[in-house]
Amino acid sequence: MELKNIEAFLMVVEKGSFSAAAAALYISQPTISVRIQQLERHLNCSLFERENGKKTVLTHSGKRVYQYFYEAHQLIEKAQDILKEEPVHSKKIKISCMNHMGVEIMPELLKILYDCFPGFEFPVEIKSTEQMTDDIGIGDIDMGFAYVQPKEIHPDLSVIKIASEQNILVCAPDHPLTKTDKIVPSDLENERIIVYNREFVTTKTISEFLEKNRLKEYKEVEINNVGWLKMMVRKGLGVAFLQEMIVQEELRNGTLKKVPLSKSIPPTSIYLYLHAELSQNIKETIIQTSKRIFSQI
């Protein structure tokens, strides 16, 4: 009998519905349904039924086991709190993040986590989204940030959209494009566009945007290192479409300039991946802190 299934059961009772319980636990409704089904199979009985076809209520069997599960869960939480107060060994929560995203958000997030959870270590690993998803599913990674949402969500994985990051066009401060009011994509016909990894989700979004706006042929250079890419743009070797958070420092100090566009580029969604076994307290701290950091960028 798994603790996460008991937590799902208690949360459904508390919130009165599967959807509200899923939102409170930061998991999808299908995931919470699976957890209840697993618990029901283990107990060989139904725990919930629909009252008047709408409200979710406990069955007779559900009422019989509820108090025992509630008291057991309270005792488990007390035991965890005792260990938190007197940590014997440091616990690790492993974080995964793409390098250029981590540069902007990880220092502030880690500062909050260190302050709130002094008995924990938070090692950070740079991984692709595909590798991160696999590693969270098997428990090798506890949380991570990604630009794509998985097509199928692993039962032990919660995925939350935390931001929509604006994509912009940037160039060197002395580039002729800085002297125009607003440009259309066709104005880039003779420009060298420096892109980051053609397989990257934002690069694909930019390509689709340019093609849709009648710029199908242009000079393109692929650079798989964001630092080098920004340096080439600063040196006037081309222009680049990048997420605004990646170039915020350069925009502030004037080493790069934002080029005004007549049409906005679709934003890039950013998702937070969390392993189901993370404590609710840590989950909430990570989610709220991440949303605040991205809102300030």
C-alpha positions in Angstrom: 0.0 0.0 0.0 1.7 3.2 -1.2 1.6 6.4 0.8 0.9 8.6 -2.3 -2.4 6.6 -2.8 -3.5 7.2 0.7 -2.7 10.9 0.4 -4.8 11.0 -2.8 -7.7 9.3 -1.0 -7.5 11.8 2.0 -7.3 14.8 -0.4 -10.4 13.7 -2.3 -12.3 13.4 0.9 -11.1 16.8 2.0 -11.7 18.6 -1.3 -14.9 16.8 -2.3 -13.9 16.0 -5.8 -11.1 14.4 -7.9 -10.3 17.5 -9.8 -10.0 19.7 -6.7 -7.8 17.1 -5.0 -5.6 16.8 -8.1 -5.1 20.6 -8.2 -4.2 20.6 -4.5 -1.6 17.9 -5.0 -0.3 19.5 -8.3 -1.0 16.3 -10.3 -3.4 15.6 -13.2 -6.9 14.3 -12.6 -6.1 11.0 -14.5 -3.1 10.5 -12.1 -5.2 10.9 -9.0 -7.9 8.5 -10.5 -5.1 5.9 -11.0 -4.0 6.3 -7.4 -7.5 5.8 -6.1 -8.0 2.7 -8.3 -4.7 1.2 -7.1 -5.8 1.7 -3.5 -9.3 0.2 -4.2 -7.7 -2.8 -5.9 -5.4 -3.3 -2.9 -8.4 -3.1 -0.5 -10.7 -5.0 -2.8 -13.5 -2.5 -2.4 -14.9 0.8 -3.8 -14.0 3.9 -1.7 -16.1 6.6 -3.5 -19.4 6.9 -5.3 -21.4 9.7 -6.9 -24.2 11.3 -4.9 -27.0 12.4 -7.2 -24.7 11.8 -10.1 -22.5 14.8 -9.1 -20.9 15.0 -5.7 -18.1 12.6 -4.8 -18.8 10.9 -1.4 -17.4 8.0 0.5 -18.9 4.5 0.2 -19.7 2.5 3.4 -16.2 0.9 3.0 -14.6 4.3 2.5 -16.1 5.6 5.7 -14.9 2.6 7.6 -11.2 3.0 6.6 -11.1 6.8 6.5 -10.3 7.5 10.2 -7.6 4.9 10.2 -5.9 6.3 7.1 -6.3 9.8 8.5 -4.7 9.0 11.8 -1.9 7.0 10.2 -1.1 9.8 7.8 -1.0 12.3 10.7 1.5 10.1 12.5 3.7 9.7 9.4 3.8 13.5 9.0 4.8 13.9 12.6 7.6 11.4 12.1 8.8 13.4 9.1 8.6 16.6 11.0 10.8 15.2 13.8 13.4 14.1 11.3 13.4 17.6 9.7 14.0 19.2 13.1 17.0 17.0 13.8 18.5 16.0 10.5 21.1 13.3 10.9 22.2 13.1 7.2 21.7 15.6 4.5 19.0 14.6 2.0 19.4 15.3 -1.7 16.8 16.7 -4.1 18.3 16.5 -7.5 17.4 19.3 -10.0 17.7 19.3 -13.8 17.7 22.4 -16.0 18.9 23.5 -19.4 22.1 25.5 -19.0 21.0 28.9 -20.3 17.7 28.7 -18.4 19.5 27.8 -15.2 21.8 30.8 -15.4 18.8 33.1 -15.0 16.7 31.4 -12.4 18.7 28.8 -10.5 20.7 31.1 -8.2 17.6 32.7 -6.7 15.7 29.4 -6.5 18.6 27.7 -4.8 18.9 30.5 -2.3 15.2 30.1 -1.2 15.6 26.3 -1.0 18.7 26.5 1.1 17.0 29.0 3.5 13.8 27.0 3.8 15.3 23.5 3.9 18.7 23.7 5.6 18.9 19.9 6.0 18.8 19.3 2.3 21.2 19.5 -0.6 20.1 20.5 -4.1 22.6 19.3 -6.7 21.9 20.6 -10.2 22.4 18.6 -13.4 22.2 19.9 -17.0 20.1 17.5 -19.1 17.9 17.4 -22.2 14.2 17.4 -21.6 13.9 13.8 -22.9 16.6 12.6 -20.5 15.2 14.6 -17.6 11.7 13.1 -18.1 13.1 9.6 -18.1 15.2 10.2 -15.0 12.3 11.7 -13.0 10.2 8.8 -14.0 12.7 6.3 -12.5 13.5 8.6 -9.5 17.0 9.7 -10.5 15.9 13.3 -10.7 13.4 14.9 -8.4 12.5 18.1 -10.3 13.4 20.0 -13.4 12.5 22.8 -15.9 11.7 22.2 -19.5 10.2 23.9 -22.6 7.9 21.1 -23.6 5.1 19.2 -22.0 5.3 15.4 -22.3 2.7 13.7 -24.5 2.1 11.1 -21.8 2.6 11.9 -18.2 4.2 9.3 -16.0 2.2 8.3 -12.9 5.0 9.5 -10.7 5.4 12.8 -12.5 3.6 16.2 -12.1 3.9 18.8 -14.8 2.9 22.4 -14.2 3.1 25.3 -16.6 4.8 28.2 -14.7 5.5 30.8 -17.4 5.1 31.9 -21.0 8.4 33.5 -22.0 8.5 36.2 -24.7 10.7 35.6 -27.7 12.4 38.7 -29.2 14.7 39.7 -32.0 18.1 41.2 -30.9 21.1 42.7 -32.7 24.3 44.7 -32.0 23.8 48.3 -30.7 25.1 49.8 -34.0 23.1 47.6 -36.3 21.0 49.5 -38.9 17.9 47.6 -37.7 18.0 49.6 -34.4 17.1 52.8 -36.4 13.8 51.4 -37.7 10.5 51.9 -36.0 9.1 48.4 -36.6 10.2 45.7 -39.0 8.4 42.9 -40.8 10.0 39.5 -41.3 10.7 40.2 -45.0 13.1 42.9 -43.8 15.5 40.2 -42.6 15.9 38.7 -46.1 19.5 39.9 -46.4 20.4 39.3 -42.7 22.3 36.4 -41.2 20.1 34.8 -38.6 22.0 33.0 -35.9 19.9 30.1 -34.4 20.4 27.9 -31.4 20.1 24.2 -32.2 17.5 23.6 -35.0 15.9 20.9 -32.9 15.2 23.3 -30.0 11.5 24.0 -29.5 12.0 27.8 -29.6 14.0 27.6 -32.8 11.2 25.6 -34.5 8.7 28.2 -33.3 10.8 30.9 -34.9 11.2 29.0 -38.2 7.4 28.5 -38.4 6.8 32.2 -37.6 9.2 33.3 -40.4 7.8 30.9 -42.9 4.2 32.0 -42.0 5.2 35.6 -42.5 6.7 35.0 -46.0 10.4 34.7 -45.1 11.3 31.3 -46.4 14.9 31.8 -47.6 17.5 33.5 -45.4 21.1 33.1 -44.4 21.2 30.9 -41.2 24.0 29.9 -38.9 23.5 27.3 -36.2 25.3 27.7 -32.8 24.7 25.1 -30.0 26.1 27.4 -27.3 24.0 30.4 -26.1 27.1 32.3 -24.8 28.8 32.0 -28.2 25.6 32.9 -30.0 25.2 36.1 -28.0 28.8 37.0 -28.5 28.4 36.7 -32.3 25.4 39.0 -32.3 27.2 41.5 -30.1 30.1 41.5 -32.7 27.6 42.3 -35.5 27.9 38.9 -37.2 24.2 38.5 -37.4 20.9 38.8 -35.6 19.1 36.3 -33.4 15.7 35.4 -32.0 16.0 34.5 -28.3 13.9 34.3 -25.2 13.9 37.7 -23.5 15.1 36.2 -20.1 18.3 34.9 -21.8 19.4 38.4 -22.9 18.0 40.5 -20.1 21.4 41.4 -18.8 22.7 42.4 -22.2 19.6 44.5 -22.8 20.1 46.3 -19.5 23.8 47.1 -20.1 23.2 48.0 -23.8 25.5 45.4 -25.4 22.4 44.0 -27.3 19.4 45.9 -28.6 15.8 44.6 -29.0 14.5 45.1 -32.6 10.8 46.1 -32.7 8.6 43.8 -34.7 5.3 44.5 -36.5 4.0 41.1 -35.4 4.7 39.4 -32.0 6.4 36.0 -32.0 4.5 33.2 -30.2 5.9 32.9 -26.6 7.7 29.8 -25.3 5.9 27.9 -22.5 8.1 26.8 -19.5 7.1 23.8 -17.5 8.1 22.6 -14.1 8.5 18.8 -13.7 8.1 17.4 -10.1 8.4 13.8 -8.9 5.3 12.7 -7.0 7.3 11.6 -3.9 8.5 15.2 -3.1 6.8 16.5 0.0 3.9 18.9 -0.4 5.8 21.6 1.5 8.8 21.4 -0.9 6.6 21.3 -4.0 4.7 24.4 -3.0 7.9 26.3 -2.2 9.4 25.4 -5.6 6.2 26.2 -7.5 5.6 29.6 -5.9 9.2 30.6 -6.0 9.6 29.6 -9.6 6.5 31.5 -10.7 7.7 34.6 -8.8 11.1 34.5 -10.4 9.8 34.1 -13.9 7.2 36.9 -13.4 10.1 39.3 -12.4 12.3 38.4 -15.4 
